[in-house]
Amino acid sequence: MGPSLFAEAGFDERQEKEALVALSMAPGVGPGRIRSLVARFGSAAAALQAPARVLATVPGIGPQTAAAVAAFDGHAAVTEQFERAERVDATLVTAWDPAFPPLLREIYDPPAFLWVRGTLAEADAKAIAIVGTRRATAYGKQVAYDFAAGLARHGFTVVSGLAYGIDAAAHRGALEAGGRTLAVLGSGVDRIYPARHARLAQAIIEQGALLSEYALGAAPDAPNFPRRNRLISGLTRGTLVVEAFETGGALITARLALEQNREVFAVPSPVHSRAGVGSNRLIQQGYARLVLSVEDMLAELGLILDEPPDEPAPVPPPALDPLERRLYDALDDTTPVHIDTLCTRTGLDPSTALVYLLNLEFKGLVRQMAGKQFFRA
């Protein structure tokens, strides 16, 4: 990718990035006002040097905001941001940089910059968001995982929010299929939330990126997440809602996707599932297209499918002792099986079965879902 527009215009790249961060710290200045200031003065650095009376003439910048920009005295805080970024190997990608996600430029209120840990790629222009409840069922997690893996095999980047439940399952599905995935945070990229997803976040950095418009060190405060959700939908061609209660962040993301003129899809849930009421309503009310497979989604988008790579020949599991083999043969490749059902199939008592299932997990042959349900890895 080539240099940013600022570099082409002869501005110092580091100085310009520092100025953009400084503007974002000035009271009353958000992404829209930053864009207005840059459009008027040609750069953020020039806007910071302008007197208040001139700043006040910029559309959308009133006297109070102009005074706040002209009086900005937080350069130590700006320096601290870049020091924090260096410690976690984060970079600042501005809206004027060729690396900035092109689909995100098209939304009504794009960020002026993103903090990035990992890498952005041209392939990320072909992205789908997968969202849903944190309190997902085993069914919802499996569906999210399968759709993400399928999308990854077709060359799509999977975007989600690193939360428990559907988000985590979607990220893992993309990663384990060898694809790219982006996680958009409602905190600074150096504040992994939830903290238990630190290892997952590291894997995402290695096969994609963590993104945030919030300052490094920013806490995962509740008001951040609805605003964060516009980036999840804005980065993608469409949003898939897997499971959603009657209210929640996934429905906010779906609404934002519709406002951004992006497609919304939903997977149906069982009619008695409280976790799927919101996603079922999206389908019922015509806000989301019902999909049962990745191919359904891509057909709705009118996209030409990349042929997924040939499935590798099945690799026989390593030598197993008789009880491990009995359990392994009683499991399914895709549908989780409850421990009680496994005991019925194998004639083992639950405590013995769990010991040998744990052995199979250590060998990477079995995965455990919530509620003591298992399937072959």
HELIX and SHEET records of a PDB file:
HELIX    1   1 LEU A    5  GLU A    8  1                                   4    
HELIX    2   2 GLU A   13  MET A   25  1                                  13    
HELIX    3   3 PRO A   31  PHE A   41  1                                  11    
HELIX    4   4 ALA A   44  GLN A   49  1                                   6    
HELIX    5   5 ALA A   52  LEU A   55  1                                   4    
HELIX    6   6 PRO A   63  ALA A   70  1                                   8    
HELIX    7   7 HIS A   75  ARG A   87  1                                  13    
HELIX    8   8 PRO A  102  ARG A  105  1                                   4    
HELIX    9   9 GLU A  122  ALA A  125  5                                   4    
HELIX   10  10 ALA A  138  ARG A  153  1                                  16    
HELIX   11  11 ILE A  166  GLU A  176  1                                  11    
HELIX   12  12 ALA A  195  HIS A  197  5                                   3    
HELIX   13  13 ALA A  198  GLU A  206  1                                   9    
HELIX   14  14 ASN A  224  GLY A  234  1                                  11    
HELIX   15  15 GLY A  249  GLU A  259  1                                  11    
HELIX   16  16 ARG A  274  GLY A  276  5                                   3    
HELIX   17  17 VAL A  277  GLN A  284  1                                   8    
HELIX   18  18 VAL A  294  LEU A  301  1                                   8    
HELIX   19  19 PRO A  322  ALA A  330  1                                   9    
HELIX   20  20 ILE A  339  THR A  346  1                                   8    
HELIX   21  21 PRO A  350  PHE A  362  1                                  13    
SHEET    1   A 9 ALA A  90  THR A  94  0                                        
SHEET    2   A 9 PHE A 113  GLY A 118 -1                                        
SHEET    3   A 9 GLY A 208  SER A 212 -1                                        
SHEET    4   A 9 THR A 181  VAL A 184  1                                        
SHEET    5   A 9 THR A 157  SER A 160  1                                        
SHEET    6   A 9 ALA A 127  VAL A 131  1                                        
SHEET    7   A 9 GLY A 238  VAL A 241  1                                        
SHEET    8   A 9 GLU A 263  ALA A 266  1                                        
SHEET    9   A 9 ARG A 289  LEU A 290  1                                        
SHEET    1   B 3 VAL A 337  HIS A 338  0                                        
SHEET    2   B 3 GLN A 373  ARG A 376 -1                                        
SHEET    3   B 3 VAL A 366  MET A 369 -1                                        
END                                                                             
